[in-house]
Amino acid sequence: MNRKRMIGYTMLLFTLTIFLWGCPPPVVGVRPPEPRIEFYGDPPHPEAIWKPGHWAYKRGEWVWIPGRWIKRPKPHAQWVPGHWEPRGGGWIWIEGHWRYR
């Protein structure tokens, strides 16, 4: 096998490995602020669930992402909110997700 083809296969394997495993979440060295208290009214429809707001670390500063109503994908699905978790000498964001029963 020639050298160019071997390099091409190696690069493809490396790219697929990163794609399948994904990249680790970025570690933020500054503790996130306490969550804001949000006030919201009645749900806009019966299948609406409140997705709470959270802090995001963007360009070296904390930015509040406000909460919003989201549609429940299945009748008994529950929203598990995202949260900041201490890890590796800093903090990482764990995305919220649906839990199905």
N, CA and C of each residue as an Amber inpcrd file, in Angstrom:
protein
   303
   0.8490000  -1.1690000   0.0000000   0.0000000   0.0000000   0.0000000
   0.8970000   1.2340000   0.0000000   0.5460000   2.2260000  -0.8180000
   1.4310000   3.3850000  -0.8710000   1.2160000   4.3050000   0.3370000
   2.1560000   5.1800000   0.5270000   2.1920000   6.0630000   1.7020000
   0.9740000   6.9930000   1.7840000   0.5520000   7.5920000   0.6670000
  -0.5960000   8.5150000   0.6710000  -1.8820000   7.8010000   1.0770000
  -2.0660000   6.6030000   0.5740000  -3.2710000   5.8460000   0.9170000
  -3.2640000   5.4780000   2.4060000  -2.1070000   5.0900000   2.9390000
  -1.9990000   4.7440000   4.3520000  -2.2980000   5.9670000   5.2280000
  -1.8030000   7.1300000   4.8640000  -2.0830000   8.3600000   5.6110000
  -3.5810000   8.6730000   5.5340000  -4.1690000   8.5020000   4.3690000
  -5.6030000   8.7500000   4.2020000  -6.4430000   7.8450000   5.0850000
  -6.1200000   6.5530000   5.1340000  -6.8530000   5.6170000   5.9810000
  -6.6770000   5.9530000   7.4650000  -5.4770000   6.3540000   7.8420000
  -5.2200000   6.7280000   9.2370000  -6.0500000   7.9450000   9.6220000
  -6.0940000   8.9380000   8.7400000  -6.8780000  10.1470000   9.0210000
  -8.3730000   9.8100000   9.0990000  -8.8470000   8.9470000   8.2340000
 -10.2470000   8.5400000   8.2520000 -10.5760000   7.8190000   9.5550000
  -9.7190000   6.9140000   9.9780000  -9.9270000   6.1920000  11.2210000
  -9.9450000   7.1580000  12.4110000  -9.0360000   8.1050000  12.4350000
  -8.9700000   9.0960000  13.5050000 -10.2520000   9.9350000  13.5370000
 -10.7150000  10.3900000  12.3700000 -11.9370000  11.2020000  12.2770000
 -13.1500000  10.4080000  12.7460000 -13.2670000   9.1640000  12.3180000
 -14.3890000   8.3320000  12.7450000 -14.3670000   8.0810000  14.2510000
 -13.1890000   7.8870000  14.8030000 -13.0610000   7.6680000  16.2440000
 -13.5730000   8.8780000  17.0090000 -13.1620000  10.0730000  16.6110000
 -13.6270000  11.3000000  17.2730000 -15.1260000  11.4530000  17.0920000
 -15.6350000  11.1830000  15.8870000 -17.0680000  11.3210000  15.6130000
 -17.8850000  10.3620000  16.4750000 -17.4540000   9.1170000  16.6070000
 -18.2130000   8.1280000  17.3560000 -18.1110000   8.3250000  18.8690000
 -16.9630000   8.7030000  19.3590000 -16.7960000   8.9140000  20.7890000
 -17.2530000  10.2930000  21.2250000 -17.1910000  11.2520000  20.3230000
 -17.5320000  12.6210000  20.6770000 -16.3880000  13.2870000  21.4120000
 -16.4990000  14.5520000  21.5760000 -15.4870000  15.3200000  22.2890000
 -15.9100000  15.4540000  23.7470000 -14.9680000  15.4590000  24.6490000
 -15.3360000  15.6410000  26.0540000 -15.8870000  17.0530000  26.2730000
 -16.7850000  17.2190000  27.2370000 -17.3190000  18.5610000  27.4780000
 -16.2200000  19.4880000  27.9850000 -16.3000000  20.7600000  27.6280000
 -15.2760000  21.6980000  28.0940000 -15.3800000  21.9240000  29.6040000
 -14.2450000  22.0320000  30.2550000 -14.1920000  22.2920000  31.6920000
 -14.0330000  23.7930000  31.8990000 -14.9230000  24.3630000  32.7120000
 -14.8810000  25.7930000  33.0360000 -14.2420000  25.9210000  34.4120000
 -13.2320000  26.7590000  34.5370000 -12.4940000  26.8950000  35.7960000
 -13.1710000  27.7550000  36.8420000 -14.2860000  28.4040000  36.5040000
 -14.9620000  29.3130000  37.4290000 -16.3080000  28.7130000  37.8200000
 -16.5790000  28.6780000  39.1130000 -17.8590000  28.1310000  39.5940000
 -19.0190000  28.9420000  39.0210000 -20.0730000  28.2610000  38.5460000
 -21.2140000  28.9950000  38.0020000 -21.9890000  29.7220000  39.0980000
 -22.6190000  30.8540000  38.7560000 -23.4600000  31.5490000  39.7410000
 -24.6670000  30.6800000  40.1150000 -25.3220000  31.0360000  41.1990000
 -26.5490000  30.3350000  41.5950000 -27.6220000  30.5720000  40.5360000
 -28.4750000  29.5800000  40.2880000 -29.5380000  29.7690000  39.2920000
 -30.4660000  30.9240000  39.6780000 -30.9850000  31.6050000  38.6810000
 -31.9480000  32.6760000  38.9240000 -33.3140000  32.0710000  39.2310000
 -34.1050000  32.8120000  39.9600000 -35.4860000  32.3960000  40.2010000
 -36.3090000  32.9200000  39.0350000 -37.0060000  32.0140000  38.3770000
 -37.8020000  32.3930000  37.2150000 -39.2860000  32.2620000  37.5500000
 -40.0610000  33.2150000  37.0780000 -41.5030000  33.1760000  37.2440000
 -42.1250000  32.9100000  35.8900000 -43.0160000  31.9600000  35.8570000
 -43.6820000  31.6240000  34.6050000 -45.1530000  31.3570000  34.8960000
 -45.9780000  31.6000000  33.9230000 -47.4170000  31.4240000  34.0950000
 -47.8590000  30.0040000  33.8090000 -49.1260000  29.9020000  33.4810000
 -49.6940000  28.5990000  33.1470000 -49.1100000  28.0950000  31.8370000
 -49.0200000  26.7790000  31.6820000 -48.5000000  26.2230000  30.4200000
 -49.3930000  26.6070000  29.2450000 -48.7970000  26.8160000  28.0800000
 -49.5740000  27.2180000  26.9070000 -50.4640000  26.0950000  26.3640000
 -50.1570000  24.8330000  26.6910000 -50.9740000  23.6970000  26.2710000
 -50.7090000  22.5340000  27.2390000 -51.5800000  21.5270000  27.2500000
 -51.4650000  20.4430000  28.2380000 -50.1510000  19.6600000  28.2040000
 -49.5100000  19.5770000  27.0690000 -48.2750000  18.8000000  26.9610000
 -47.0160000  19.6410000  27.1660000 -47.1810000  20.8810000  27.6170000
 -46.0270000  21.7710000  27.8140000 -45.3630000  21.4940000  29.1640000
 -44.0480000  21.4750000  29.1620000 -43.2200000  21.2840000  30.3650000
 -42.2730000  22.4790000  30.4430000 -42.0720000  23.0010000  31.6450000
 -41.1370000  24.1150000  31.8290000 -39.7050000  23.5880000  31.8530000
 -38.8900000  24.1070000  30.9420000 -37.4600000  23.7890000  30.9100000
 -36.7590000  24.9590000  31.5860000 -36.2290000  24.7750000  32.8070000
 -35.6440000  25.8970000  33.5440000 -34.4440000  26.5160000  32.8330000
 -34.2360000  27.7840000  33.1080000 -33.0690000  28.4740000  32.5820000
 -31.8010000  27.9990000  33.2780000 -30.6660000  28.3790000  32.7070000
 -29.3830000  27.9910000  33.2910000 -28.2970000  28.9780000  32.8600000
 -27.2070000  28.9160000  33.5560000 -26.0420000  29.7250000  33.2070000
 -25.2050000  28.9960000  32.1620000 -24.7290000  29.7420000  31.1730000
 -23.8070000  29.2140000  30.1640000 -22.5490000  30.0700000  30.2130000
 -21.4000000  29.4470000  30.0140000 -20.1350000  30.1680000  30.0290000
 -19.7260000  30.4380000  28.5890000 -19.8170000  31.7110000  28.1760000
 -19.5260000  32.0790000  26.7900000 -18.5450000  33.2450000  26.7440000
 -17.4700000  33.0340000  25.9890000 -16.4570000  34.0780000  25.7870000
 -15.9360000  34.6690000  27.1000000 -15.7430000  33.7900000  28.0870000
 -15.1270000  34.2160000  29.3380000 -16.0690000  34.8460000  30.3420000
 -17.3830000  34.7640000  30.1210000 -18.3110000  35.3100000  31.1080000
 -19.5750000  34.4550000  31.1880000 -20.2590000  34.5560000  32.3070000
 -21.4930000  33.8080000  32.5140000 -22.6590000  34.5520000  31.8980000
 -23.4710000  33.8210000  31.1410000 -24.6350000  34.3800000  30.4550000
 -25.8510000  33.5490000  30.8580000 -26.9430000  34.2350000  31.2530000
 -28.1580000  33.5140000  31.6340000 -28.9600000  33.1370000  30.3940000
 -29.2990000  31.8540000  30.2770000 -30.1620000  31.3520000  29.2110000
 -31.5360000  31.1650000  29.8500000 -32.5260000  31.9740000  29.4770000
 -33.8270000  31.8940000  30.1540000 -34.5540000  30.5810000  29.8900000
 -35.4060000  30.2070000  30.8430000 -36.2220000  29.0150000  30.7030000
 -37.2950000  29.2160000  29.6370000 -37.9050000  28.1000000  29.2310000
 -38.9530000  28.1810000  28.2100000 -39.8350000  26.9470000  28.2980000
 -41.0070000  27.0510000  27.7010000 -41.9190000  25.9150000  27.6250000
 -41.5050000  25.0280000  26.4700000 -41.4770000  23.7100000  26.7070000
 -41.1670000  22.7510000  25.6420000 -42.2640000  21.7020000  25.6090000
 -42.4410000  21.0920000  24.4540000 -43.4970000  20.0850000  24.2910000
 -42.9870000  18.7180000  24.7350000 -43.8060000  18.0720000  25.5470000
 -43.4860000  16.7180000  26.0000000 -43.5390000  15.7840000  24.7830000
 -42.4820000  14.9970000  24.5090000 -42.4700000  14.1460000  23.3150000
 -43.3920000  12.9280000  23.3990000 -43.6050000  12.4230000  24.6250000
 -44.4820000  11.2630000  24.8440000 -45.2930000  11.5310000  26.1110000
 -46.4640000  10.9150000  26.2560000 -47.3670000  11.2340000  27.3700000
 -46.7490000  11.2020000  28.7690000 -45.8790000  10.2530000  29.0810000
 -45.3570000  10.1570000  30.4490000 -43.8900000  10.5640000  30.5650000
 -43.3850000  11.2550000  29.5710000 -41.9810000  11.6860000  29.6100000
 -41.7870000  12.7630000  30.6780000 -40.6580000  12.7050000  31.3610000
 -40.3090000  13.7060000  32.3710000 -39.0230000  14.4010000  31.9420000
 -38.9690000  15.7180000  32.1160000 -37.7710000  16.4760000  31.8030000
 -36.8210000  16.4300000  32.9980000 -35.5870000  16.0290000  32.7630000
 -34.5320000  16.0570000  33.7730000 -33.6550000  17.2540000  33.4300000
 -33.7000000  18.3040000  34.2630000 -32.9630000  19.5280000  33.9280000
 -31.4530000  19.3190000  33.8600000 -30.7980000  20.1160000  33.0410000
 -29.3400000  20.1260000  32.9840000 -28.7830000  20.7320000  34.2600000
 -27.5070000  20.5080000  34.4980000 -26.8840000  21.0610000  35.7050000
 -25.3680000  21.1480000  35.5230000 -24.7670000  22.0120000  36.3200000
 -23.3070000  22.1150000  36.3510000 -22.7840000  21.1360000  37.3890000
 -21.7330000  20.4130000  37.0080000 -21.1610000  19.3820000  37.8710000
 -19.6640000  19.6290000  38.0220000 -19.1410000  19.5710000  39.2720000
 -17.6950000  19.7390000  39.4390000 -16.9480000  18.5370000  38.8710000
 -15.9210000  18.8300000  38.0790000 -15.1330000  17.7390000  37.4820000
 -13.7970000  18.2880000  36.9740000 -12.7540000  17.5320000  37.1980000
 -11.4370000  17.8630000  36.6560000 -10.9150000  19.2310000  37.0710000
 -11.1410000  19.6330000  38.3120000 -10.6510000  20.9220000  38.7870000
 -11.4820000  22.0900000  38.2900000 -12.6510000  21.8250000  37.7270000
 -13.5190000  22.8820000  37.2230000 -14.9610000  22.4060000  37.2200000
 -15.7230000  22.9240000  36.2700000 -17.1480000  22.6250000  36.1720000
 -17.4990000  22.2730000  34.7340000 -18.3640000  21.2610000  34.5550000
 -18.8510000  20.9160000  33.2140000 -20.3790000  20.9690000  33.2130000
 -20.9530000  21.2960000  32.0590000 -22.3970000  21.3450000  31.9070000
 -22.9050000  19.9770000  31.4580000 -23.8450000  19.4270000  32.2130000
 -24.5130000  18.1760000  31.8660000 -25.8660000  18.5600000  31.2800000
 -26.0750000  18.2460000  30.0000000 -27.3110000  18.6350000  29.3170000
 -28.5320000  17.9680000  29.9390000 -29.6600000  18.6790000  29.8890000
 -30.9210000  18.0990000  30.3130000 -31.3670000  17.0580000  29.2900000
 -32.2690000  16.1710000  29.6960000 -32.7420000  15.1180000  28.8000000
 -34.1230000  14.6380000  29.2490000 -34.7680000  13.9020000  28.3760000
 -36.0650000  13.3120000  28.6890000 -35.8710000  11.9440000  29.3240000
 -36.6710000  11.6650000  30.3520000 -36.6980000  10.3470000  30.9750000
 -38.0610000   9.7510000  30.6510000 -38.0470000   8.5450000  30.1240000
 -39.2830000   7.8800000  29.7210000 -39.6380000   6.7860000  30.7090000
 -40.8960000   6.7270000  31.0740000 -41.3640000   5.7070000  32.0360000
 -42.2790000   4.7430000  31.3530000
